[in-house]
Each structure stands twice: as C-alpha cells, then as structure tokens.
C-alpha cells in the first residue's frame, strides 16, 4: 500500500470514529429533554414528594419555558408546570383549590431532573 492510499484509509477511519464518538454523548443524555407528558409526570412526582398531594388527583399543565405551548414534534430541556389539587382540609373554603408552579430542568442520566419552585402551594 503506498503512502497516499494509507493516508486516505487513515482519514476514512478517523471520520468513522469521529461520527461514532459524536453520537455517544447524545445517546447518553437522552433524559436531558422531556416531552410534555414526561414533564407532567415529573411535576406530579415533585408535588407528591414536596407537598404530599396524590399524583393521581392532581391537575397539571406544562409548557416549555419561554413559549406559550409545546410543539409535539419536539422535546424541551426546561418546562414551566402549573398544578392544582383539592384544597379540602388545607384551605379555608370547601370549594377552594390549592396550586403552585415549578420550573423543571432536565439533567443527564435516565429520569434525572432538578426543579425550582416558582410559586409554592397557595390556596385560591
């Protein structure tokens, strides 16, 4: 094999290895982004763990941070999610509800996220 053919083979191999290496971080960070239904599920878990409301009776609505609504063709890294639950035994009025809002931020690793409480549980 002459020097030119060998250099060409090395270049081709380097390109292939580079393509594989570039694909690896993307696959490892698959949970960095959430779908709308994924963000709603995470919000239910956050509210249950933080306030004790049943995740099955919560009303949850999420949108990507900085947008009015989600495009179903995309997943997003940051979600603003509002939630509401019955305020029975927690608020003054029988018909009152309690609610709040959290900012969810996806993290690398399966099922990993962090959140910021933007508005804590309030009756109203």
ROTI-175696 format. One line per 5 residues: their letters; for each residue z, y, x of N, C-alpha, C. Coordinates in steps of 0.001 Angstrom, whole numbers. Each point is the difference from the previous one (the first is absolute). Layout:
REM residues N
A = Z,Y,X,Z,Y,X,Z,Y,X | ... .
//
This chain:
REM residues 124
XXXXX = 0,-1173,861,0,1173,-861,0,1234,905 | -919,911,-232,-66,1185,836,1065,1011,-423 | 174,1024,796,1051,995,-227,-197,737,-1323 | -1245,300,-355,-256,728,-1254,352,-872,-1209 | -358,-1246,-5,310,-909,-1110,1505,-204,-112 .
XXXXX = 678,-133,1147,1451,-183,1,692,1249,-552 | -440,1198,366,581,1250,-513,-224,108,-1504 | -1170,-417,-446,-291,37,-1432,913,-955,-766 | 257,-1189,531,890,-979,-635,1430,523,-52 | 443,621,1062,1358,556,51,153,1126,-1013 .
XXXXX = -1018,849,-119,30,1095,-972,70,-550,-1420 | -792,-1007,-306,11,-601,-1342,1356,-620,-303 | 567,-699,976,1315,-621,-202,1072,1070,-218 | -68,1083,734,979,1082,-148,-102,637,-1384 | -1219,157,-495,-173,570,-1351,600,-902,-1059 .
XXXXX = -230,-1313,140,548,-952,-977,1525,3,43 | 567,-9,1183,1467,37,126,562,1298,-565 | -701,1096,227,445,1290,-546,-1,-2,-1512 | -999,-607,-611,-62,-67,-1464,1149,-826,-551 | 321,-1113,669,1132,-828,-446,1297,768,167 .
XXXXX = 176,666,1111,1237,751,247,167,1143,-988 | -1098,658,-366,97,1090,-963,376,-512,-1380 | -418,-1206,-351,314,-561,-1305,1448,-442,-116 | 634,-372,1083,1351,-534,-41,1037,979,-533 | 97,1257,472,1017,887,-548,-175,255,-1488 .
XXXXX = -1227,64,-471,-226,245,-1425,563,-1148,-831 | -243,-1223,446,492,-1162,-740,1529,-52,37 | 605,384,1109,1448,-54,117,677,1078,-834 | -712,1056,-324,621,1095,-747,-461,29,-1453 | -279,-1166,-568,-537,-73,-1364,957,586,-1035 .
XXXXX = 1297,-51,215,960,520,-962,259,1498,199 | -689,605,901,127,1435,238,-466,788,-1218 | -876,-594,-790,-551,631,-1193,402,-792,-1236 | 201,706,-1120,355,-639,-1261,-1029,345,-1068 | -232,-949,-889,-763,282,-1211,951,683,-977 .
XXXXX = -530,481,-1115,851,636,-1003,1019,-996,-562 | -435,-1206,-307,935,-993,-529,1042,-393,1050 | -405,-31,1267,948,-275,1080,1054,1096,121 | -428,1253,-123,938,1131,67,970,-40,-1178 | -489,-381,-1180,876,-103,-1165,1043,-1093,197 .
XXXXX = -404,-1120,570,931,-1103,273,1079,437,994 | -418,665,1068,957,463,1001,969,1008,-618 | -498,887,-860,865,975,-664,1059,-710,-840 | -397,-1028,-734,973,-767,-796,1084,-600,898 | -403,-517,1163,973,-561,931,944,1073,542 .
XXXXX = -558,1157,360,825,1101,525,1023,441,-1042 | -433,216,-1231,897,481,-1055,1062,-1053,-317 | -381,-1264,-9,971,-1060,-249,1064,-25,1097 | -433,27,1259,944,-65,1123,875,1244,90 | -572,1166,-283,738,1251,159,886,336,-1198 .
XXXXX = -513,-231,-1223,712,441,-1202,433,-1134,-923 | -520,-1200,208,401,-1135,-805,-730,-180,-1319 | -1050,763,-242,-766,-161,-1239,-896,-1232,116 | -92,-745,-1098,-820,-1207,-13,-1460,353,258 | -603,-703,931,-1406,265,328,-932,-367,-1143 .
XXXXX = 505,-776,-978,-840,-423,-1118,-26,1011,-1143 | 946,929,-28,48,972,-1094,-353,1412,454 | -373,159,1247,-351,1319,531,-1418,396,-390 | -178,1270,-314,-1325,577,-117,-328,655,1329 | -1126,-328,595,-368,519,1318,-1433,509,-40 .
XXXXX = -218,1147,628,-1339,564,118,-173,533,1414 | -1073,-409,666,-224,400,1393,-1367,655,170 | -60,890,987,-1255,623,400,44,188,1516 | -1155,-3,649,-7,245,1445,507,1421,289 | 758,156,1051,496,1330,359,-1186,930,229 .
XXXXX = 46,1172,-642,-1049,995,155,-1183,-171,-943 | 67,-980,-880,-1084,-238,-958,562,-91,-1413 | -870,271,-973,424,-92,-1401,87,-1438,-471 | -947,-828,471,5,-1401,-384,-667,-825,1086 | 228,-1300,-79,-537,-906,1005,-1424,-407,-336 .
XXXXX = -796,-216,1022,-1310,-615,-143,229,-1497,186 | -297,-820,-1013,285,-1435,107,-736,-705,1133 | -1015,626,561,-749,-605,1105,726,155,1343 | 1091,769,25,705,277,1249,1457,-423,-81 | 585,-194,1169,1444,-143,124,474,1218,788 .
XXXXX = 1232,370,-188,517,1231,613,1282,-280,777 | 257,841,963,1165,-135,873,1257,607,-628 | -135,1095,-728,1155,717,-567,-195,182,-1504 | 1034,-341,-760,-34,79,-1456,1195,782,-512 | -222,834,-989,1078,685,-722,153,-740,-1322 .
XXXXX = 1198,-517,-253,223,-828,-1187,1175,528,-811 | -252,253,-1262,1051,379,-932,451,-1232,-758 | 1260,-26,-395,529,-1141,-746,931,491,-1102 | 150,-802,-1034,894,327,-1110,596,-1290,-541 | 1231,119,-482,712,-1138,-599,880,532,-1115 .
XXXXX = 485,-890,-816,926,380,-1055,1261,564,632 | 467,1131,-537,1215,621,520,1262,-476,-707 | -125,-1048,-800,1137,-533,-756,1173,-295,940 | 1149,499,-374,1248,-143,768,-1,784,1316 | -1013,799,232,-46,789,1232,-223,1481,-279 .
XXXXX = -543,306,-1171,-283,1385,-367,783,342,-1267 | 98,1292,-321,773,442,-1164,-595,-453,-1318 | -1307,175,-176,-648,-332,-1268,-453,-1445,-52 | 50,-607,-1171,-406,-1395,-168,-1485,-171,295 | -804,963,-424,-1449,-102,183,-485,537,1342 .
XXXXX = 922,478,819,-403,583,1280,-470,-1076,972 | -904,388,868,-437,-906,1065,421,585,1344 | -54,-820,1002,299,421,1359,-1243,-282,828 | -284,868,951,-1194,-195,810,106,689,1340 | -994,-214,815,-35,602,1323,-1375,-159,613 .
XXXXX = -91,345,1283,-1285,-73,696,247,-356,1463 | -851,-871,529,86,-393,1405,-1371,132,656 | 19,220,1292,-1208,-19,824,48,-1292,798 | -1002,-858,-177,-90,-1263,728,-957,164,1166 | 367,-596,1123,-828,67,1202,-153,-1412,536 .
XXXXX = -1238,-488,62,-247,-1345,511,277,-76,1494 | 475,-1162,434,276,-250,1418,-741,-1253,450 | -194,-142,1279,-649,-1198,528,889,-1205,-245 | -617,-1100,-356,731,-1235,-253,38,-308,-1483 | -44,-1246,-325,-77,-453,-1389,1196,476,-806 .
XXXXX = -297,744,-1081,1045,442,-921,914,1085,534 | -350,659,1083,866,1023,591,-389,1373,-518 | 1007,814,-265,-208,1356,-475,1264,804,257 | -122,1300,-118,1167,874,-37,-195,916,-1197 | 1080,684,-383,-120,895,-1143,906,1196,184 .
XXXXX = -351,1059,-705,795,1233,-31,240,318,-1462 | 1246,189,-384,310,387,-1373,-347,1473,-144 | -972,305,-840,-381,1380,-233,814,615,-1129 | 364,-807,-967,890,431,-1066,838,-1210,-402 | 1295,101,228,893,-1105,-311,118,-212,-1508 .
XXXX = 710,-1037,-381,167,-356,-1405,607,1171,-774 | -717,455,-1012,464,1121,-834,-227,-330,-1466 | 977,363,-815,-142,-181,-1446,-882,1117,-554 | -710,-314,-1046,-789,1078,-565,-1060,-399,-883 .
//
